[in-house]
Amino acid sequence: MRPVLIVGGGVSGICIAHSLAERGIPFELVSNPERRSSSRVAGGLINPVIGMRFSLPWNITECLEEAKRVYSEMEALWNVQIYHQRRIYRMFKSAEQRSFWDRKRGVDVLAPYAQELVDSGHWVDEFPQARNEFGAVRIEGGGWLNFPTLLITAKKELEKKRIWRSEEMKESMVRFTSQGAEWRGTEYGEVIDCRGFVPNSEWWNFLPWRGAKGEILTVRTEENWPTDEIWSREVFIVPLGGDCYRIGATYSWDLQTDGPTEEGKSKLLERLQNWIPAEVLAIDHRAGVRPILKDKFPVLGEHPDQPHLWIMNGLGARGGTTAPWLSRLLLDHIFDEVELPEEIRLNRTLTARES
């Protein structure tokens, strides 16, 4: 069997590699080490209740179940910890937001995830430094994914097997045939592109990209902050161990630069200080572009004009949550001809291409 060529070394590429290995299908993965992918700078937050309207993301139950299974298998295989299950406290920032939640909390679909309220008051027992004028909701089923450990470990393990190639893959150098593709003298059965935000790709120039830049900070504090929960109010606080915490994230459609900015850093620290008046030291500052399409759904499928060329992309800020499940869906489609859900099929984007 010809191997599959995976293009992209972020969480999507690693999850596809894991799924291929489960099927016993050979593969190689090529990743550009110079590229600032969103996975390399992601905050890693896995949250089943999102947005200002406290919504459940699409197919969240299936995504969480598959994420826990896949990351647990990777942890056992590599003897590292990747996925940290944590309770999330979502603190209301206004009386209006609290009122909206009071009207919505009876919705049955929220019941498995959005649990009891934390009473309002200036302080809460679990995090006395945090202002809590309007209360908070406790969210179960979430956590955070240690992206650096995942990416570094996957690269090291696949390099040992000589199936990880750290170099830039130029689209023009891939030659497609009726049987698959050829690149640098090796023949492949399929090519799966999961590079993230690629607005200049000739392969996918018809996709309606709308990338969103995000910046995150790692801070150190001598304050006695919680180490077993995640907290959120305008910014999220993820405990990394010891006295270090991840603070994120900004959200901007301005893509003039994909690197970290002083404006982004100041915005994150200001939002944090407005909520928790504590001394912190920023020790790391990163930025990346989230791969998002205009309708905000992922995109999976085979290129309309080029057989054997596939895409899995557009996972936005939720790649850690959705990549394991989407990888399984894509491989079921490629190798078992199982239909993809309509919401994520590539052909939904072709109307704009044809007009």
ChimeraX attribute file (.defattr): number of C-alpha atoms within 10 A of each C-alpha:
attribute: neighborCount
match mode: 1-to-1
recipient: residues
	/A:1	8
	/A:2	15
	/A:3	17
	/A:4	22
	/A:5	26
	/A:6	25
	/A:7	23
	/A:8	24
	/A:9	29
	/A:10	24
	/A:11	26
	/A:12	27
	/A:13	27
	/A:14	23
	/A:15	25
	/A:16	26
	/A:17	24
	/A:18	20
	/A:19	21
	/A:20	18
	/A:21	12
	/A:22	9
	/A:23	11
	/A:24	9
	/A:25	13
	/A:26	16
	/A:27	21
	/A:28	19
	/A:29	24
	/A:30	20
	/A:31	20
	/A:32	16
	/A:33	13
	/A:34	9
	/A:35	14
	/A:36	17
	/A:37	23
	/A:38	24
	/A:39	23
	/A:40	20
	/A:41	20
	/A:42	26
	/A:43	28
	/A:44	24
	/A:45	26
	/A:46	25
	/A:47	23
	/A:48	26
	/A:49	21
	/A:50	12
	/A:51	8
	/A:52	10
	/A:53	11
	/A:54	17
	/A:55	13
	/A:56	17
	/A:57	15
	/A:58	12
	/A:59	11
	/A:60	16
	/A:61	15
	/A:62	14
	/A:63	20
	/A:64	21
	/A:65	14
	/A:66	20
	/A:67	22
	/A:68	16
	/A:69	13
	/A:70	18
	/A:71	21
	/A:72	16
	/A:73	13
	/A:74	20
	/A:75	15
	/A:76	10
	/A:77	10
	/A:78	14
	/A:79	10
	/A:80	13
	/A:81	15
	/A:82	20
	/A:83	24
	/A:84	18
	/A:85	17
	/A:86	21
	/A:87	19
	/A:88	29
	/A:89	24
	/A:90	23
	/A:91	25
	/A:92	22
	/A:93	18
	/A:94	13
	/A:95	12
	/A:96	11
	/A:97	15
	/A:98	18
	/A:99	12
	/A:100	14
	/A:101	17
	/A:102	11
	/A:103	9
	/A:104	14
	/A:105	17
	/A:106	11
	/A:107	9
	/A:108	8
	/A:109	11
	/A:110	17
	/A:111	13
	/A:112	12
	/A:113	19
	/A:114	23
	/A:115	14
	/A:116	13
	/A:117	16
	/A:118	17
	/A:119	14
	/A:120	16
	/A:121	11
	/A:122	13
	/A:123	15
	/A:124	17
	/A:125	8
	/A:126	12
	/A:127	15
	/A:128	14
	/A:129	17
	/A:130	22
	/A:131	20
	/A:132	23
	/A:133	17
	/A:134	19
	/A:135	22
	/A:136	24
	/A:137	19
	/A:138	16
	/A:139	24
	/A:140	20
	/A:141	18
	/A:142	22
	/A:143	23
	/A:144	22
	/A:145	22
	/A:146	18
	/A:147	21
	/A:148	15
	/A:149	14
	/A:150	23
	/A:151	18
	/A:152	11
	/A:153	18
	/A:154	22
	/A:155	20
	/A:156	12
	/A:157	14
	/A:158	16
	/A:159	15
	/A:160	10
	/A:161	9
	/A:162	11
	/A:163	16
	/A:164	20
	/A:165	18
	/A:166	16
	/A:167	12
	/A:168	14
	/A:169	16
	/A:170	9
	/A:171	11
	/A:172	9
	/A:173	10
	/A:174	15
	/A:175	12
	/A:176	19
	/A:177	14
	/A:178	9
	/A:179	13
	/A:180	19
	/A:181	21
	/A:182	18
	/A:183	16
	/A:184	9
	/A:185	7
	/A:186	10
	/A:187	19
	/A:188	22
	/A:189	20
	/A:190	23
	/A:191	25
	/A:192	23
	/A:193	21
	/A:194	24
	/A:195	25
	/A:196	29
	/A:197	24
	/A:198	18
	/A:199	15
	/A:200	9
	/A:201	12
	/A:202	10
	/A:203	17
	/A:204	15
	/A:205	12
	/A:206	15
	/A:207	20
	/A:208	16
	/A:209	19
	/A:210	20
	/A:211	24
	/A:212	21
	/A:213	24
	/A:214	26
	/A:215	27
	/A:216	24
	/A:217	26
	/A:218	21
	/A:219	21
	/A:220	18
	/A:221	15
	/A:222	12
	/A:223	11
	/A:224	10
	/A:225	19
	/A:226	16
	/A:227	16
	/A:228	17
	/A:229	18
	/A:230	24
	/A:231	22
	/A:232	19
	/A:233	20
	/A:234	17
	/A:235	20
	/A:236	23
	/A:237	26
	/A:238	26
	/A:239	22
	/A:240	17
	/A:241	9
	/A:242	11
	/A:243	15
	/A:244	20
	/A:245	24
	/A:246	23
	/A:247	26
	/A:248	28
	/A:249	22
	/A:250	18
	/A:251	14
	/A:252	14
	/A:253	12
	/A:254	11
	/A:255	14
	/A:256	7
	/A:257	11
	/A:258	17
	/A:259	15
	/A:260	17
	/A:261	14
	/A:262	9
	/A:263	9
	/A:264	22
	/A:265	20
	/A:266	11
	/A:267	17
	/A:268	21
	/A:269	20
	/A:270	14
	/A:271	16
	/A:272	22
	/A:273	14
	/A:274	13
	/A:275	19
	/A:276	17
	/A:277	12
	/A:278	13
	/A:279	11
	/A:280	17
	/A:281	13
	/A:282	16
	/A:283	11
	/A:284	11
	/A:285	19
	/A:286	21
	/A:287	24
	/A:288	25
	/A:289	30
	/A:290	27
	/A:291	26
	/A:292	22
	/A:293	21
	/A:294	12
	/A:295	12
	/A:296	15
	/A:297	16
	/A:298	23
	/A:299	21
	/A:300	26
	/A:301	20
	/A:302	21
	/A:303	15
	/A:304	12
	/A:305	8
	/A:306	13
	/A:307	16
	/A:308	20
	/A:309	20
	/A:310	22
	/A:311	23
	/A:312	25
	/A:313	26
	/A:314	29
	/A:315	24
	/A:316	22
	/A:317	23
	/A:318	19
	/A:319	25
	/A:320	28
	/A:321	28
	/A:322	26
	/A:323	26
	/A:324	28
	/A:325	22
	/A:326	26
	/A:327	23
	/A:328	17
	/A:329	18
	/A:330	25
	/A:331	17
	/A:332	15
	/A:333	16
	/A:334	17
	/A:335	9
	/A:336	10
	/A:337	10
	/A:338	12
	/A:339	13
	/A:340	17
	/A:341	9
	/A:342	9
	/A:343	14
	/A:344	19
	/A:345	18
	/A:346	21
	/A:347	16
	/A:348	12
	/A:349	17
	/A:350	13
	/A:351	9
	/A:352	10
	/A:353	11
	/A:354	7
	/A:355	5
